[in-house]
Amino acid sequence: MKIEELSIKEKIGQMVMIGLDTNYITDRIKNMIQNYKIGGVILYRKNFSTYQDMLKLIKELKELNQNNKIPLFIAIDQEGGRVNRMPKEIKNLPSANLVATIGGQELVSESANIIGELLYKSGINLNFAPVLDIKRFNDRTAIGDRSYGTDKDIVTESGIKAMKELQKNKIVSVIKHFPGHGATKQDSHHFLPIINKSMKKLEEEDMYPFEQAIKNGADAVLVGHLLITNVTGIFPASLSRKFITKYLRVKYRYKGLIITDDLKMRAIKFMYGPSLAVRKAFEAGNDIVVFRFNKDEEQRVLDKIINLTTTGKIKECRINRSVKRIIQIKQKYGISDTKDFSGADINKINEKIEEIRTKCGI
């Protein structure tokens, strides 16, 4: 696929990933895929009751996109522990913190390999994992036991291991939440977290695992809704062009995908509103913008972005750079809407998960 063959509307669409609010394909989803040619869909546990329901939904999404020029990202947040999107008949893996603390690097690899195999055989091709944030507060805080540990070197080593296992299973691994959600207790689902640390400290500690993962072949980085005092201004890192450019693109020479955290999160939606948030996300240099609003709101914000690009207020060359990266990653991972997938052997997957659970004492 050559970028010259795409219209501005198709290019903007590729940079959009939306969430589903139902357990069936709505007119909103059909419209976003067939009319706006969106690049991806993110799934949640509420979207299906059983594993067969999940497989059916994924097949329907792929079929809806088959007349479009570029295949869909089918994405999910599958970490294990409390961030588990799999249907109930699939056993849950222990949290990242428990796996790393009890089983070390070997168990981290085994756990990530199970996730990679399960996702790939289910037709999913992108996972918002692993978490590369450092644990500083108790298990139930925003990051807590989702982190591999309190030591930046353990987090780095474990995160890179998990990322590599997902990649081996042909899953795009999205490392998160840059520049480090572990630096604050606040949860960006509810509040806009403020990081009161110097950039020197952040670079030495919280950003270190991300820097190392980038050096080790990270293909995608999620930027968190994290406001850094005296650095990102009135907008969080996810909406700050200066921050994204200075650190990811220039300092770390990162050439992969940059993805926003979900713009529907209360911290963003209420502080900036959907229209401004989406515009700022595009202008900031994100390659993929994640959100889920209602149908009319989604159409309004996308039409506005298309118009801003058509009139030159958002430069088309900037959009082209992002779309080229998206196409390259989809080609690298052989992402396809027509490739047949029959699902994983749930009994075997559950046996492997049970072994890890037993080792972790749960």
N, C-alpha and C positions, 0 to 999 in steps of 0.2 A: 504494500500500500504506500503510495506516494502522497505526501502532504498536499501537493498541488491539486490533487483530485478531490479535496475536501472543501466544502463551503465554510464560510465563517461560522454559520450555525452548527455545522457538524464538528468543527474544531472546538467550539465552546462546549458542546455536548460531551465530547471526550474528556473534558476536564471536570466533569460532574459525576459524583457518586451519591446516590440517594438511598435512604432507608425505607423499609416497608413497615406499615403500621398494622397490617392485617395478615391473615393466614391464607389469603388467596390473591390472585392478580386483579387489581382494581383498574378502573379507567385511567386513574392518575398514573399508575405504573406503565400501562400501555402507551399513554400519551408521551411520557418521558422517554421511553425506549424507541418508539416508532416515529414520533414527531421530532423530538429534540435530540435523538441519537446519543443518549447519555453513555458514558464510558463504563459505568459500573453500578452495581447494586450491593448494599450491605445487608446481611441477614441477621436476625435476632431470634432468640428462643421462642418469642411470642408468635413467630411466623409459621410454626408447625407444631403438631402434637407428637407425631411419631417420626421415626427415621424414614419410613416410606413416604410420609407427607413431605419431608424435607427434600428427598430426591425428586419427587414429582414437581415441587415448586421450582427447583433449580432447572429441571428440564424445560418447564414452561417458560422460564425467563430466557433461557438460551434460544428456544424456538422463536420467541417474540423478536429476538435480535438477528435472526438468520438472514434477513434481507438487508441488513446494514453492512457497511463496508468493513467495520472493525469489530472484533469479538468483545464480549463483555467481561469485565472483572466481576467475578462473584466472590464477595468478600465477607469476612466474619471476624469477630473478636474471640478467639479460642485460646485462652491462656491456661485453663485448668484452675482449680481452686474456686474462688467466688466469681470469677469471670468465665462462665461455662455456658456456651450457646447450644450445646448438643441436646437432642431430645432425651427424655428420661430413661429410655432403654439402654442408653450408652452410659457406662459408669464414668464417674468424674475423676480425673487425675488430681493428685494433691497440688497445693499451691506451689508456685515457683520457689518461695522461701523454704518450704518444708523439703521439697525435692533436693535443692542445693545444699541445705544444712545437713540433712541426714545421708543423702546418697552421693553428694559431690558431683563432679563433672560427668561421671559415667551415667548416673541416673538422670541428670539434666538432658543428656543426649538421647537416652532411651525414651524419656517422656516426650521430647520434641519430635522424635521420629514417629511415635505413635500418632501424634497430632497431625503430622505431615501426611502420613499414609492415609489416615481417616479422611482428611479434607480432600486430598487428591482423588481418591476413589469415589468420593461423593460429588465431584464436579465443582468443588470450590477451588479457586486458584490464588487467592490473596488472603493473608492472615495478619491482622493487626496485633502482632506479637513478634518478638518478646518485649517485655518491659525492661528498659535499661536504666530505670530510676533507682536511686540509692535509698535504702530503707533507713529512715531516721525516727519514725514515730511508731506507735503501736500497730498491731496487725490490722485493725479495722479502719484505720485512716485511709484517705484516698488511694495511696499506694500500699502502704503496710506490707502484708504478706504476699502481695503480687510481685514484690521485688526479690531478686535472688539473694540480697544480703545488705549488710551495713558497710561492707568494705568495697571500695570502688574496684579493686582488682578482681574480687570474686564476681561482682556484678558484670564486669567486662568479660571475663573468661566464660562465665555461664551464658551470658547473652549472646556472645559470638558462637558458642557451641549450638545453642538453640536455633539461632538464625541459619547456620550452615545446614542443620538437619532439615529444616523446613525447605531450604533451597534445594537440597538433594532430592527431596520429594516433589520438586517442581511447583513449590508454593512460593509466591512472592512474600517475603518476610518484611513486615513494616515495623522497624524499631521505634519505640516510643518511650516517654513523651518529651522530646527535645524542647528546651535545654535541660530538663530535669524536674519532674513533678515531685520528686522526693524532697526537694528543698522547702516544701510548704505542706502544712497540714490540710489546708483548705481544698475542697473538691470542686473542680471547674464545672461539674454538672449543676452545682447550686450557686456558687459564688465565683467571682473572678479572683483566683489566687494571686497574691502579691509575694514576690520573692525579694526579701530584704537582704541580699548578699551582694558583695562586690563582684564584678565580672571576673576579676582575677581568681576569686574563690570558686566561682561557678565553673570556670574553665579548668581549674586544677582538679575539681572534684566531680560535680554533677555532669559536666559535659564530656569528661574524659571517656566514659564507656562508649559514647556516641562517636567520638573522634576515632577511637580504636576500631569500632565496628565498621565505620566508613573505610578505614584503611584495609579492612579485611573483606571488602566486597559487598557492603550494604547496598541494596537496590532501592530501598524506600525508607523514608524517615517521616514520622508523624510529628508535627510541631504542635505543642500544647497551647492551650489558652492560659498562658502564664505571663503576668505583667511583672516586668523587672524594673524595680525602682531606679529612676534616673537613666534608664537605657532605652526602653521601648515606648516611652511617652505615654499617651492616654490609651494606646491600643496594646493588646497582648502580643507576645512573640509571633503567634500564628497569623496576625494581621499586620505585622511590621516588615515592610520591604527592607528597611535599613538593617534590621537584625538578621533576617533570613539571608540577605545578600552578603553582609559582612562576615557572618560566621559560617553558614553552610557552604555557600558558593565560593567565597574567597578564602577564608582562613583554612577550611577543611578541604577545599578543592573538590567539593562533592558534585558529582555529575548525574546522580540518580534522581528518583522521584521525590518531591516534597509534597506531603499531604496534610491538610488541616485536620484537627480534631473536629468532631461534629459541631456545626454552627448552630444546631438547634439547642445546644446546652443553654440552660437558663442564664448563665453568666454572660453569654454572648447575645442571645436573643433579646433579653431585657435591657442590656446596656446600650446596644448599638442598633437593634432592629435588623430584620432579615436582609433588607435591601442594602443597607450600608455595610453590613458584615460580609455579605457575598462579594460586593464590589471591592472592599478592602482586601479580601482574600485573593481575588484575582490580581489586583494591583501589586500585592505584596510579593508575588513571584511563586505562589503555590502552584504546583502542577495539577493537583486534584483537590477539589473543594467538596467536602462532605456535608450534606445537610438533609433534613427531611421536614418540609413544611406542608401546608395543605396545597391542593392542586393549583388554585388561583394564585397563591403566593409564589409558588415555584415558577409558574409561567411568567409572572410579573418580573421577578428578579432575573430570570434568564433572558427574557426579551430585552431588559435594560442592559445587560452585559453585551448581548449581541449588538444592540444599537450603539453602545459606547465604542465597541470595536469597529463597527462599520463606519462610524464617523471619525475614527482615529483618536478618540479620547483615551482608549486603551490600545496600545500599539499592537498591530497584528503580528509583527515580528516577535514580540514577547509571547504571544499566544502560540505561535509556531514552534518556539523552542520547547514549550511544555508538551505540545502534541507529539513532537518528534520523540521526546523521551518516553511518552506513554506507548507509542507504537513500538519503539525499540524493546521495551520491557515485555510487552505482549508477545512480540516475536521471539524474544530470548526464551520465554517460558512455554512457547508453543501453545499459547492460549487459543482455544477454539470453541465455537458454539456447536460444531457438528460432531466433534469427537465423542464417541459413545462412552458412557460410564454406567456401571451396573451397581455401584455401591460397594462398601466394604463388608467383609465378613464380621458381623457384629459380635458373634460369639468369640472369635479369635481376638478381636480388639479388646473385648471385656476381660479376657484372660490375661492379656498383657498389662492392662490397666490395674487389674487386681494384684498382680505381682508387685507393681510399684506401690500400690496402696499398702500392701502388707509390709514391704520394706520400710515404709514411712510410719508404720504403726497405726494405720487407720483402717 
